[in-house]
Amino acid sequence: MSEGIGARVLRKEDKRFLIGKGRYTDDIIEQNQAYAAFVRSPHAHAAVKSIDASAAEAMDGVIAVLNGAQLTGDGIGNIICGWGVTSKDGSPMNMGAWSALATDKVRYVGDAVAIVVADSLATARLAAEMVEVDYDVLPVVVNSVDGLSDGAPQLHENAPGNLVFDWELGNEGPTDAALAGAAFTTEMDIVNNRLSPNAMEPRAAIATFNEADDHYTLYTTSQNPHVARLVLSAFYNVAPEHKLRVIAPDVGGGFGSKIYIYPEEIACLWASMKTNRSVKWTSDRTEAFMTDAHGRDHVTHAKIGFDKDHKIVGLKVDTKANLGAYMSLFSSATPTYLYGTLLSGQYNIENIYCNVKAVYTNTVPVDAYRGAGRPEASYVMERMMETAAREMGVDPAELRRKNFVTEFPHQTPVIMAYDSGDFAANQDQAMEAADYAGFEARRAEAASRGKLRGIGFSNYIEACGIAPSAAVGSLGAGVGLWESAEVRVNPVGTIEVLTGSHSHGQGHETTFTQIVAERFGLPTENIQIVHGDTDKVQFGMGTYGSRSGAVGMSAIVKAMDKVEAKVKKIGAHVLEASEDDIIIEDGAVKVKGTDKQMLWHEVGLAAYTAHNIPEGMEPGLKETSFYDPSNFTFPAGCYICEVEVDPETGTTQIVQFVASDDFGTIINPMIVEGQVHGGIAQGIGQALLEGVVYDDSGQLLSASYMDYAMPRAHDLPNYSVHHQSTTCPGNPLGMKGCGEAGAIGSPPAVINAITDAIGNNDLSMPATPAKVWAAIQAAGAKQAAE
Amino acid sequence: MEMSGEYRIPAPIGDVWAALNDVEVLRICIPGCEELEQVSDTEMTAKVALKIGPVKARFKGAVNFENVDAPDGYSIVGEGQGGIAGFAKGGADVQLVEDGNETILTYQAQAQVGGKIAQLGSRLIKSTAAKLADKFFKNFHDELSGAETAV
């Protein structure tokens, strides 16, 4: 079947994007639409003494200026964190209150103080300028280390010392003992730089309150519209669930940043009720830099120990995670259960201990960003492995291979039970594709041109397919992480699949269609994927954590199982055969070994006319499944990066990048390759270019593309992407997930390659030419001193 | 950010001190100053138009004299709101030393900005602030040495 599993089917959604007919939130126009602009704090930390909106309210075209006191007065609830993390002393996390509009205090530059609603966007923005807020400026702290220090400015009364939680995983005593008895140890200070997500489409919302039936409709840029509706109704008290419809139409990229329910959506819904107008807000790019949840921002000290045969005996990791000014929806899970649990990497390690202190600072909240905790874990692990290999004088590929997990299932000391994988096979494939054996010759040739050539590995593993609901519930999650699907076969035989997954660039309309086409032998043009609307899809948990394949498609498979069972019953009845002899292939229901058959549309018609179906069978052909996975899935792979550094300028050029991934079953190789390309691009961006900068007073200095460097085509190599898959035993399709792997695996490979080239392991991301040049000089000075 | 400088002014220290306290002289010398009004001996209100990188803004704020030590020096401290452009605050410690019939003026200035100016113009702030400080004291020097003042 040319359009089934494994086929390079072109993306069905691309037609509308290519002809300019994509429909994004900002394209939605409601009758009687008004525009919102937010009054935002220019200070990183201040008490709000008073707000004078009189000049703004007096302007022509201004409908309302609404503030935090009015919002909380109307019973709109504070913003929640969906995952409770417990400190090592057993105490719950210290969560400070976060109102969608600040009431008494602002805690980061961009914190919203008031919403202005006006007839035009220009008027709304101008009026926002006219709102005079009297601030009493307070001292500021912007990084996690300073935030924990004595005498640091305090953000929330109920979080003494700015400590949100002090969490641990693993066994400290045995880990310390193992490290004390190790033949070799390597210690490193490792910083994971703070990133801005930069989805191509900025966040947007248009909220409409209909007073006729007390009903709200919200179009918004969401990765999970049902979760948005749940939280907006259950916690923010905007409207009960059955009176709130949330629609996430075409969404232009998320990378995690559109999982969360932000102050702006809440304020627009509430303002729509207050003004009886549709209220529309679209972020501009600087607003996005200021208010979209940032990613990463870890400061880590790690120590790894090996025995005399270079087997790992222990790993100890101490991390300070900057959570920003407030706890965003999954901010607590990202640096704990999505980070500490992956610190075993691809290796057999008996003793691991991880301590994470989460810290409030006067910066925008930090939450999950493509990879979410797993890039931080693999960056720690893979830089440690490469550096340890260099310090012990062994080949970094050999050191890894010696320590690989080779038997599955494998229980790590940090919760995860790896179900499958063949790490050596991925490494072999990558090394062959990278011509590892020929590297020294290439290094010598580069030296003859005055270039420093280096090679670096990264053997990542991650946990996707989040997640078994009971397991995450026991770890503090406030929701279950199953997925739902409904497969509707119409009377004419066409199929609509309603899924709780949400596509914002992943290509679900193509890949989801392929598994249906494969199952029933139908052309993909007869199949439609419906998603992103709470009025159409009953419930869903959305798309993040590379879960749409392993969980979302599994739900579709389970629903198709039910459809198939019913179709076989109808077929057996109509064709007067035994159900066991019925097969479905090439768009027909056939009796095995005979020429008797019903075409697919005839089955649909039979189900809906119900003139001749088995006695007692309900008419119609529509089945639903809620699929709860039994385990995480564990995509893994080996990335090899080769760079040339110009020692005169410190400029790095990536000359080769090889990826060998194990994603389990691949539905559409073209889409998977696109995911890998994009993920690696983001990882290279983090490694070489990107970094959010706050100055000491909490001003965001990287708030436009003049100051925040995104990777461009000329920064990126021609990727060499390969697959070496083992089947995931945990779900019916054997899928592992591919959405985040590139961003997780690539940063350590790039930095390991540069540090190899320059002979200095002390280099932090982003490895800008200035930093690389300084590291080269430092290495030279060290060499001269020796 | 911090800046400093030194000027030799061809006027006696008493004249220089008087000029440093003369609102009219200050108004002429502060780059982009549209209004400067004395509220008390040590307090003034000001309106200043500035362009930093892509951001153009009119700042309204207060300028105060502190640590007044006539005629050897004072600190001049200002803070202004530029609406959506953000805010700016800063100050300069000014010292005067008599050198015959001339006066040596030294200053150490600090400036801090916030909001849109910081977000969009951060790379240009240091050079712009240094340029503005330099321009002020050059204007002041020119004013006292009788040269044509460029504002």
Interface residues (C-beta under 8 A of the other chain):
Chain A: P42 H43 A44 V109 R125 A128 E129 M130 T286 F289 M290 D695 S697 Q699 L700 L701 S702 A703 S704 M706 D707
Chain B: G83 I84 G86 F87 Q112 V113 G114 G115 K116 A118 Q119 L120 S122 R123
